[in-house]
Amino acid sequence: SRQLRPLAPFKVIECDIKSAFPTFLDIETGANLKDYVYNNLMQAKGITRGKAKVLFNTICNSSKYKSKEFTTAFFLDCGYTQTQCEKLLTLTHDPKRKFISFMTEYECLAIQHFTVMNNLQRGARLHDAIICIDDKTKPPILKVHPNCDFGYKELNRPVIKESFRFGAKHLPYAYVGSIPQGLPLIL
């Protein structure tokens, strides 16, 4: 869907949860680090913010490959206390439930609350965000209980051309002619 967004003939907006994983872990542990976790990692590891985000998500989802000791040391670098790290380990190293399942539930609830609070009638959830066709009204509420801050951004600017012509070019991904015959997808 990311590749198709610039091709949409209408303006698309995205409202996404800022620092989603750290936000939900703050709720679980009672920490107040959602705005600092990535910066703490940047300083501790000497990496960029983008790499810090990827590293944080990777470690949180790597219980099969990372020991509890390694994960605890990592969370301490993020700024969590030892007590908070113990709570985090129950989430990241649960043998019966993957960490991503826990996060997905929080994302779903946060998006639902955001949608209801802002009376958004049409939109599509993409992990920790909702995308909508811009109707010229910015959602008035960008903070959802208990601790979720949402960002708001325009994803594309439709290109309006007043001419139309046929060509032999096609998109580099699936198109109508690539649907296998016999599937009842086109009436």
Secondary structure, DSSP 8 states (H G I E B T S, - for coil): -TTTGGG-SS-EEEEEETTHHHHHHHHHH----TTTHHHHHHHHHT--HHHHHHHHHHHHT-TTTS-HHHHHHHHHHHT--HHHHHHHHHHHT-TTS-HHHHHHHHHHHHHHHHHHHTT--S-EEETTEEEEE--S---S--EETTTEEEEEEE-------S-----S---SS--GGGS-TT-TT--
